[in-house]
Amino acid sequence: MREIVTIGVYGYDEAAFFAALQTARVDTFCDIRQRRGVRGREYAFVNSQRLQARLAELGIRYLHYKELAPTTAVRDRQKQEDKAQGIAKRTRSSLGAAFIAAYQEEVLRDFMPEALQAALPPDAQVVAFFCVERDPAACHRSLVADRLAREWGVGVVHLV
């Protein structure tokens, strides 16, 4: 693998989203959402079936790696912090300390990067990690990318 890319959907329209993946030369798309749907007509293109179909048309392999999705309990930590600060999910610019600690403890502590590497196609060069938030610092995908970059010795590019 040569590079890790992260991308969220908020702020993109359909054409720009898929153009960003193509420009970054993504060949493998790793969906790390717990639920593979997004509310709102403007983001229907990343609902699981439509997303997989469009990626296949572009020659980009799709992998759902639910093991990296935050649990409901972990997500609730961020919801509580967002509510306390009066921040909407779609406008959040960073993760709260409680979420980060819980995610690292409940998800990343037992995560085995070699298991993910074994699930990736052997010829994967540019792997995109996907969730919904616009800002990578506001999404668990940045925590995953940082961990994998250290473990695998590859660079990370956050598409925004």
N, CA, C and O of each residue as an XYZ file, in Angstrom:
640
protein
N       0.847     -1.179      0.000
C       0.000      0.000      0.000
C       0.890      1.240      0.000
O       1.919      1.295      0.673
N       0.469      2.204     -0.758
C       1.247      3.415     -0.919
C       0.717      4.569     -0.084
O       1.493      5.396      0.395
N      -0.610      4.632      0.095
C      -1.183      5.808      0.744
C      -2.573      5.511      1.315
O      -3.325      4.685      0.797
N      -2.877      6.217      2.398
C      -4.209      6.202      2.984
C      -4.846      7.554      2.697
O      -4.214      8.602      2.831
N      -6.108      7.504      2.301
C      -6.891      8.702      2.042
C      -8.113      8.630      2.942
O      -8.643      7.545      3.181
N      -8.567      9.777      3.446
C      -9.841      9.793      4.169
C     -10.772     10.772      3.468
O     -10.346     11.755      2.862
N     -12.053     10.464      3.574
C     -13.059     11.341      2.963
C     -14.372     11.222      3.731
O     -14.758     10.140      4.174
N     -15.040     12.347      3.875
C     -16.399     12.395      4.408
C     -17.313     12.876      3.292
O     -16.840     13.309      2.241
N     -18.608     12.801      3.513
C     -19.519     13.189      2.443
C     -20.081     14.596      2.621
O     -20.382     15.267      1.634
N     -20.227     15.050      3.859
C     -20.829     16.363      4.073
C     -20.014     17.427      3.346
O     -18.793     17.501      3.477
N     -20.719     18.241      2.582
C     -20.072     19.300      1.820
C     -19.814     18.932      0.366
O     -19.546     19.809     -0.455
N     -19.890     17.661      0.043
C     -19.695     17.227     -1.340
C     -21.044     17.040     -2.027
O     -22.038     16.687     -1.392
N     -21.059     17.284     -3.328
C     -22.175     16.779     -4.118
C     -21.667     15.493     -4.775
O     -20.487     15.158     -4.675
N     -22.558     14.792     -5.434
C     -22.203     13.480     -5.976
C     -21.021     13.543     -6.948
O     -20.083     12.754     -6.833
N     -21.062     14.453     -7.879
C     -19.992     14.539     -8.879
C     -18.648     14.844     -8.233
O     -17.643     14.212     -8.559
N     -18.626     15.802     -7.324
C     -17.366     16.185     -6.680
C     -16.810     15.075     -5.791
O     -15.596     14.888     -5.711
N     -17.701     14.341     -5.124
C     -17.270     13.248     -4.258
C     -16.519     12.187     -5.062
O     -15.400     11.809     -4.713
N     -17.139     11.714     -6.131
C     -16.499     10.665     -6.918
C     -15.292     11.187     -7.696
O     -14.340     10.442     -7.930
N     -15.321     12.451     -8.097
C     -14.155     13.052     -8.751
C     -12.969     13.112     -7.786
O     -11.832     12.869     -8.191
N     -13.221     13.430     -6.525
C     -12.146     13.477     -5.525
C     -11.497     12.110     -5.361
O     -10.274     12.009     -5.266
N     -12.306     11.064     -5.329
C     -11.757      9.701     -5.220
C     -10.906      9.350     -6.437
O      -9.826      8.773     -6.312
N     -11.408      9.707     -7.609
C     -10.660      9.407     -8.831
C      -9.368     10.217     -8.917
O      -8.329      9.686     -9.309
N      -9.427     11.482     -8.558
C      -8.235     12.325     -8.593
C      -7.166     11.795     -7.635
O      -5.972     11.863     -7.929
N      -7.602     11.270     -6.493
C      -6.665     10.713     -5.510
C      -6.192      9.313     -5.903
O      -5.340      8.734     -5.229
N      -6.738      8.771     -6.984
C      -6.396      7.437     -7.488
C      -6.713      6.321     -6.489
O      -5.974      5.346     -6.354
N      -7.837      6.502     -5.797
C      -8.289      5.490     -4.845
C      -8.654      4.225     -5.615
O      -9.391      4.282     -6.599
N      -8.135      3.082     -5.163
C      -8.507      1.809     -5.783
C      -9.313      0.926     -4.834
O      -9.941     -0.043     -5.262
N      -9.293      1.267     -3.534
C     -10.036      0.488     -2.542
C     -10.708      1.461     -1.580
O     -10.063      2.357     -1.036
N     -12.000      1.278     -1.379
C     -12.819      2.171     -0.569
C     -13.276      1.390      0.653
O     -13.957      0.372      0.529
N     -12.901      1.866      1.826
C     -13.223      1.169      3.072
C     -14.241      1.999      3.864
O     -13.909      3.041      4.429
N     -15.454      1.524      3.888
C     -16.563      2.182      4.578
C     -16.497      1.768      6.049
O     -16.632      0.586      6.368
N     -16.292      2.731      6.942
C     -16.150      2.397      8.364
C     -17.299      2.981      9.185
O     -17.132      3.347     10.349
N     -18.466      3.056      8.550
C     -19.675      3.495      9.242
C     -20.369      2.293      9.870
O     -20.289      1.179      9.352
N     -21.044      2.522     10.977
C     -21.862      1.468     11.572
C     -23.114      1.245     10.733
O     -23.460      0.117     10.381
N     -23.785      2.357     10.422
C     -24.974      2.315      9.563
C     -24.574      2.903      8.223
O     -23.976      3.978      8.167
N     -24.895      2.217      7.160
C     -24.414      2.646      5.850
C     -25.449      3.441      5.078
O     -25.655      3.231      3.882
N     -26.092      4.353      5.778
C     -27.043      5.244      5.147
C     -26.861      6.638      5.696
O     -26.337      6.820      6.795
N     -27.296      7.630      4.927
C     -27.217      9.031      5.347
C     -28.574      9.658      5.078
O     -29.163      9.457      4.017
N     -29.060     10.412      6.039
C     -30.334     11.108      5.851
C     -30.148     12.281      4.909
O     -29.099     12.925      4.881
N     -31.173     12.536      4.154
C     -31.154     13.690      3.257
C     -30.937     13.280      1.820
O     -30.043     12.496      1.502
N     -31.773     13.826      0.959
C     -31.715     13.516     -0.470
C     -30.353     13.862     -1.070
O     -29.853     13.147     -1.938
N     -29.756     14.963     -0.603
C     -28.498     15.405     -1.209
C     -27.350     14.432     -1.003
O     -26.346     14.500     -1.712
N     -27.488     13.514     -0.029
C     -26.418     12.547      0.236
C     -26.847     11.106     -0.034
O     -26.165     10.173      0.391
N     -27.947     10.913     -0.723
C     -28.441      9.565     -1.017
C     -27.427      8.747     -1.819
O     -27.453      7.517     -1.765
N     -26.550      9.398     -2.549
C     -25.567      8.687     -3.365
C     -24.559      7.890     -2.544
O     -23.854      7.048     -3.100
N     -24.470      8.134     -1.225
C     -23.565      7.332     -0.393
C     -24.307      6.314      0.459
O     -23.712      5.692      1.340
N     -25.595      6.137      0.206
C     -26.297      5.027      0.838
C     -25.762      3.744      0.199
O     -25.491      3.706     -1.001
N     -25.617      2.733      0.985
C     -24.838      1.538      0.653
C     -24.982      1.017     -0.770
O     -23.979      0.895     -1.473
N     -26.178      0.709     -1.212
C     -26.357      0.089     -2.529
C     -25.912      1.018     -3.660
O     -25.210      0.595     -4.579
N     -26.319      2.267     -3.586
C     -25.946      3.232     -4.637
C     -24.444      3.478     -4.632
O     -23.814      3.549     -5.687
N     -23.881      3.605     -3.443
C     -22.440      3.830     -3.323
C     -21.656      2.669     -3.927
O     -20.739      2.880     -4.721
N     -22.011      1.469     -3.557
C     -21.295      0.302     -4.072
C     -21.409      0.185     -5.586
O     -20.438     -0.149     -6.265
N     -22.588      0.459     -6.106
C     -22.787      0.382     -7.555
C     -21.917      1.404     -8.286
O     -21.276      1.080     -9.286
N     -21.897      2.634     -7.784
C     -21.101      3.678     -8.454
C     -19.598      3.399     -8.346
O     -18.856      3.608     -9.305
N     -19.159      2.934     -7.194
C     -17.740      2.586     -7.049
C     -17.354      1.468     -8.016
O     -16.281      1.510     -8.617
N     -18.215      0.480     -8.166
C     -17.949     -0.621     -9.102
C     -17.820     -0.095    -10.527
O     -16.948     -0.534    -11.277
N     -18.693      0.854    -10.905
C     -18.604      1.462    -12.242
C     -17.255      2.135    -12.455
O     -16.727      2.158    -13.566
N     -16.699      2.689    -11.363
C     -15.424      3.403    -11.448
C     -14.216      2.476    -11.272
O     -13.072      2.921    -11.367
N     -14.468      1.205    -11.019
C     -13.367      0.266    -10.825
C     -12.721      0.376     -9.454
O     -11.561      0.002     -9.276
N     -13.473      0.892     -8.481
C     -12.963      1.033     -7.110
C     -13.600     -0.059     -6.257
O     -14.825     -0.162     -6.186
N     -12.779     -0.862     -5.622
C     -13.287     -1.940     -4.768
C     -13.884     -1.368     -3.491
O     -13.405     -0.365     -2.962
N     -14.934     -2.017     -3.004
C     -15.645     -1.580     -1.797
C     -15.480     -2.631     -0.704
O     -15.607     -3.832     -0.942
N     -15.194     -2.142      0.499
C     -15.086     -3.008      1.664
C     -15.802     -2.324      2.818
O     -15.535     -1.157      3.103
N     -16.698     -3.022      3.480
C     -17.317     -2.488      4.707
C     -16.575     -3.106      5.871
O     -16.612     -4.321      6.066
N     -15.898     -2.269      6.649
C     -15.130     -2.759      7.800
C     -15.768     -2.195      9.059
O     -15.282     -1.235      9.657
N     -16.872     -2.823      9.440
C     -17.694     -2.358     10.558
C     -16.941     -2.381     11.888
O     -17.301     -1.658     12.817
N     -15.908     -3.201     11.981
C     -15.126     -3.304     13.210
C     -14.532     -1.963     13.625
O     -14.215     -1.761     14.797
N     -14.380     -1.047     12.673
C     -13.807      0.266     12.985
C     -14.866      1.339     13.231
O     -14.530      2.490     13.506
N     -16.120      0.972     13.135
C     -17.193      1.933     13.412
C     -17.330      2.132     14.916
O     -17.224      1.172     15.679
N     -17.562      3.360     15.346
C     -17.804      3.564     16.779
C     -19.109      2.895     17.187
O     -20.083      2.904     16.435
N     -19.121      2.328     18.357
C     -20.345      1.726     18.867
C     -21.350      2.830     19.185
O     -21.003      4.010     19.232
N     -22.579      2.432     19.398
C     -23.608      3.396     19.765
C     -23.223      4.120     21.052
O     -23.416      5.331     21.163
N     -22.687      3.399     22.012
C     -22.277      4.017     23.289
C     -21.183      5.055     23.074
O     -21.201      6.113     23.702
N     -20.243      4.764     22.204
C     -19.164      5.723     21.916
C     -19.738      6.944     21.200
O     -19.396      8.078     21.533
N     -20.606      6.714     20.221
C     -21.224      7.840     19.507
C     -22.034      8.708     20.457
O     -22.078      9.928     20.304
N     -22.672      8.083     21.434
C     -23.452      8.850     22.417
C     -22.575      9.814     23.208
O     -23.037     10.880     23.613
N     -21.321      9.450     23.429
C     -20.393     10.368     24.120
C     -20.225     11.663     23.332
O     -20.220     12.754     23.901
N     -20.088     11.526     22.019
C     -19.936     12.717     21.183
C     -21.233     13.499     21.115
O     -21.211     14.730     21.137
N     -22.365     12.808     21.032
C     -23.658     13.492     21.005
C     -23.854     14.331     22.261
O     -24.351     15.456     22.189
N     -23.467     13.789     23.407
C     -23.592     14.528     24.671
C     -22.719     15.778     24.654
O     -23.141     16.851     25.084
N     -21.501     15.622     24.152
C     -20.590     16.763     24.075
C     -21.094     17.811     23.086
O     -21.034     19.010     23.359
N     -21.593     17.353     21.935
C     -22.153     18.281     20.949
C     -23.324     19.050     21.549
O     -23.431     20.263     21.373
N     -24.200     18.344     22.256
C     -25.371     18.977     22.856
C     -24.954     20.005     23.903
O     -25.507     21.103     23.959
N     -23.984     19.647     24.723
C     -23.511     20.570     25.768
C     -22.918     21.842     25.161
O     -23.021     22.920     25.747
N     -22.297     21.712     23.984
C     -21.678     22.868     23.329
C     -22.586     23.521     22.300
O     -22.223     24.538     21.709
N     -23.767     22.945     22.077
C     -24.694     23.508     21.103
C     -24.209     23.384     19.672
O     -24.433     24.278     18.855
N     -23.543     22.276     19.364
C     -22.972     22.065     18.034
C     -23.762     20.973     17.311
O     -24.079     19.938     17.897
N     -24.074     21.209     16.048
C     -24.731     20.193     15.225
C     -23.676     19.278     14.623
O     -22.572     19.724     14.312
N     -24.006     18.005     14.457
C     -23.062     17.021     13.920
C     -22.448     17.479     12.601
O     -21.247     17.326     12.379
N     -23.271     18.033     11.742
C     -22.776     18.414     10.413
C     -21.867     19.634     10.433
O     -21.226     19.937      9.426
N     -21.798     20.338     11.554
C     -20.933     21.517     11.623
C     -19.769     21.329     12.598
O     -18.956     22.236     12.770
N     -19.684     20.176     13.226
C     -18.610     19.918     14.192
C     -17.253     19.977     13.497
O     -17.107     19.486     12.378
N     -16.261     20.575     14.154
C     -14.928     20.667     13.557
C     -13.880     19.831     14.273
O     -12.748     19.726     13.801
N     -14.241     19.233     15.410
C     -13.292     18.364     16.105
C     -14.051     17.384     16.989
O     -15.211     17.601     17.339
N     -13.372     16.314     17.335
C     -13.944     15.311     18.225
C     -13.706     15.710     19.668
O     -12.708     16.355     19.988
N     -14.621     15.326     20.532
C     -14.462     15.592     21.951
C     -13.520     14.601     22.597
O     -13.346     13.481     22.116
N     -12.914     15.023     23.692
C     -11.968     14.173     24.416
C     -12.629     12.882     24.904
O     -12.002     11.822     24.884
N     -13.884     12.962     25.339
C     -14.584     11.769     25.833
C     -14.783     10.758     24.699
O     -14.620      9.555     24.902
N     -15.136     11.250     23.508
C     -15.296     10.355     22.359
C     -13.962      9.699     22.022
O     -13.890      8.481     21.859
N     -12.913     10.501     21.920
C     -11.599      9.969     21.546
C     -11.161      8.884     22.523
O     -10.726      7.809     22.111
N     -11.276      9.165     23.802
C     -10.869      8.181     24.818
C     -11.696      6.908     24.703
O     -11.149      5.806     24.751
N     -13.006      7.048     24.553
C     -13.885      5.877     24.457
C     -13.599      5.089     23.174
O     -13.569      3.859     23.197
N     -13.392      5.784     22.068
C     -13.121      5.102     20.798
C     -11.802      4.331     20.872
O     -11.713      3.188     20.422
N     -10.796      4.961     21.438
C      -9.509      4.281     21.564
C      -9.617      3.062     22.477
O      -9.019      2.021     22.207
N     -10.373      3.196     23.543
C     -10.526      2.095     24.492
C     -11.426      0.978     23.951
O     -11.083     -0.198     24.078
N     -12.553      1.321     23.359
C     -13.537      0.315     22.964
C     -13.349     -0.229     21.547
O     -13.831     -1.318     21.236
N     -12.665      0.505     20.702
C     -12.515      0.053     19.314
C     -11.046     -0.177     18.956
O     -10.670     -1.279     18.558
N     -10.227      0.847     19.092
C      -8.841      0.730     18.628
C      -7.959     -0.142     19.514
O      -6.968     -0.690     19.031
N      -8.287     -0.285     20.782
C      -7.445     -1.092     21.679
C      -7.312     -2.524     21.167
O      -6.213     -3.080     21.160
N      -8.414     -3.119     20.741
C      -8.395     -4.502     20.281
C      -8.290     -4.652     18.764
O      -8.273     -5.767     18.244
N      -8.221     -3.531     18.064
C      -8.113     -3.555     16.606
C      -6.761     -4.120     16.181
O      -5.715     -3.724     16.693
N      -6.808     -5.040     15.247
C      -5.595     -5.657     14.717
C      -5.388     -5.191     13.280
O      -6.057     -5.686     12.373
N      -4.474     -4.249     13.055
C      -4.250     -3.756     11.691
C      -3.927     -4.858     10.689
O      -4.248     -4.742      9.506
N      -3.285     -5.935     11.167
C      -2.962     -7.011     10.232
C      -4.214     -7.717      9.718
O      -4.213     -8.234      8.601
N      -5.279     -7.745     10.517
C      -6.538     -8.349     10.060
C      -7.141     -7.508      8.931
O      -7.652     -8.047      7.949
N      -7.074     -6.191      9.082
C      -7.563     -5.322      8.008
C      -6.689     -5.477      6.778
O      -7.196     -5.568      5.660
N      -5.393     -5.508      6.976
C      -4.491     -5.646      5.835
C      -4.778     -6.953      5.087
O      -4.713     -6.993      3.858
N      -5.093     -8.011      5.822
C      -5.417     -9.292      5.190
C      -6.737     -9.213      4.414
O      -6.921     -9.922      3.425
N      -7.653     -8.351      4.862
C      -8.944     -8.191      4.177
C      -8.819     -7.351      2.910
O      -9.669     -7.433      2.023
N      -7.769     -6.549      2.823
C      -7.563     -5.712      1.641
C      -7.015     -6.548      0.491
O      -6.270     -7.502      0.716
N      -7.377     -6.200     -0.729
C      -6.790     -6.902     -1.873
C      -5.272     -6.707     -1.875
O      -4.792     -5.634     -1.510
N      -4.520     -7.713     -2.274
C      -3.059     -7.612     -2.220
C      -2.482     -6.487     -3.080
O      -1.379     -6.008     -2.815
N      -3.221     -6.065     -4.106
C      -2.708     -5.005     -4.975
C      -3.241     -3.622     -4.609
O      -3.094     -2.680     -5.388
N      -3.855     -3.488     -3.441
C      -4.370     -2.179     -3.012
C      -3.222     -1.199     -2.872
O      -2.223     -1.491     -2.215
N      -3.363     -0.048     -3.482
C      -2.336      0.990     -3.428
C      -2.799      2.218     -2.648
O      -2.079      2.719     -1.784
N      -4.001      2.699     -2.956
C      -4.551      3.876     -2.287
C      -5.896      3.471     -1.695
O      -6.856      3.205     -2.419
N      -5.946      3.431     -0.373
C      -7.147      2.991      0.337
C      -7.803      4.197      0.986
O      -7.172      4.933      1.745
N      -9.080      4.389      0.676
C      -9.848      5.493      1.258
C     -10.658      4.968      2.435
O     -11.318      3.934      2.334
N     -10.604      5.689      3.554
C     -11.445      5.402      4.712
C     -12.540      6.454      4.743
O     -12.274      7.655      4.720
N     -13.779      5.975      4.795
C     -14.938      6.834      4.622
C     -15.876      6.801      5.810
O     -16.186      5.747      6.364
N     -16.321      8.002      6.183
C     -17.447      8.199      7.079
C     -18.131      9.475      6.601
O     -17.926      9.865      5.451
N     -18.920     10.132      7.413
C     -19.730     11.218      6.874
C     -19.234     12.634      7.143
O     -19.437     13.514      6.307
N     -18.602     12.877      8.259
C     -18.254     14.239      8.647
C     -17.345     14.912      7.619
O     -16.492     14.266      7.009
N     -17.539     16.195      7.440
C     -16.739     16.970      6.489
C     -15.289     17.072      6.942
O     -14.371     16.762      6.182
N     -15.089     17.498      8.159
C     -13.748     17.744      8.687
C     -13.172     16.447      9.257
O     -13.794     15.846     10.133
N     -12.002     15.997      8.788
C     -11.441     14.756      9.308
C     -11.211     14.786     10.818
O     -11.324     13.754     11.480
N     -10.893     15.951     11.366
C     -10.675     16.055     12.808
C     -11.959     15.865     13.607
O     -11.913     15.682     14.823
N     -13.102     15.906     12.930
C     -14.400     15.731     13.579
C     -14.928     14.318     13.399
O     -16.093     14.047     13.689
N     -14.072     13.412     12.920
C     -14.527     12.064     12.574
C     -13.518     11.012     13.022
O     -12.310     11.249     13.035
N     -14.040      9.854     13.386
C     -13.177      8.757     13.812
C     -12.243      8.275     12.706
O     -11.247      7.610     12.991
N     -12.549      8.599     11.446
C     -11.666      8.148     10.365
C     -10.258      8.710     10.511
O      -9.288      8.080     10.088
N     -10.143      9.907     11.115
C      -8.807     10.475     11.319
C      -8.025      9.669     12.360
O      -6.808      9.524     12.241
N      -8.708      9.151     13.369
C      -8.053      8.323     14.389
C      -7.580      7.003     13.775
O      -6.483      6.528     14.070
N      -8.412      6.426     12.926
C      -8.051      5.196     12.236
C      -6.860      5.439     11.315
O      -5.893      4.678     11.331
N      -6.931      6.495     10.518
C      -5.859      6.799      9.567
C      -4.538      7.043     10.283
O      -3.497      6.562      9.836
N      -4.564      7.782     11.385
C      -3.332      8.031     12.139
C      -2.724      6.733     12.645
O      -1.514      6.523     12.549
N      -3.568      5.871     13.182
C      -3.079      4.590     13.704
C      -2.474      3.749     12.591
O      -1.380      3.206     12.746
N      -3.176      3.638     11.472
C      -2.682      2.819     10.367
C      -1.426      3.407      9.732
O      -0.530      2.665      9.328
N      -1.353      4.716      9.642
C      -0.163      5.360      9.078
C       1.072      4.996      9.904
O       2.135      4.704      9.357
N       0.912      5.020     11.224
C       2.032      4.633     12.101
C       2.376      3.153     11.938
O       3.545      2.790     11.810
N       1.356      2.312     11.945
C       1.565      0.858     11.869
C       2.136      0.429     10.524
O       3.026     -0.419     10.466
N       1.625      1.013      9.445
C       1.986      0.572      8.109
C       3.070      1.431      7.460
O       3.587      1.080      6.399
N       3.411      2.539      8.085
C       4.444      3.405      7.521
C       4.075      4.032      6.195
O       4.897      4.098      5.281
N       2.830      4.496      6.087
C       2.372      5.146      4.851
C       1.859      6.546      5.167
O       1.605      6.875      6.326
N       1.712      7.357      4.146
C       1.206      8.700      4.310
C      -0.321      8.739      4.326
O      -0.992      7.803      3.891
N      -0.850      9.852      4.840
C      -2.292     10.061      4.895
C      -2.621     11.382      4.204
O      -1.973     12.401      4.444
N      -3.629     11.347      3.350
C      -4.156     12.562      2.722
C      -5.636     12.633      3.084
O      -6.386     11.690      2.831
N      -6.053     13.742      3.669
C      -7.458     13.954      4.002
C      -8.099     14.767      2.890
O      -7.742     15.925      2.676
N      -9.041     14.164      2.187
C      -9.761     14.874      1.126
C     -10.877     15.681      1.759
O     -11.689     15.130      2.502
N     -10.933     16.967      1.483
C     -11.993     17.835      1.997
C     -12.475     18.741      0.886
O     -13.370     19.558      1.100
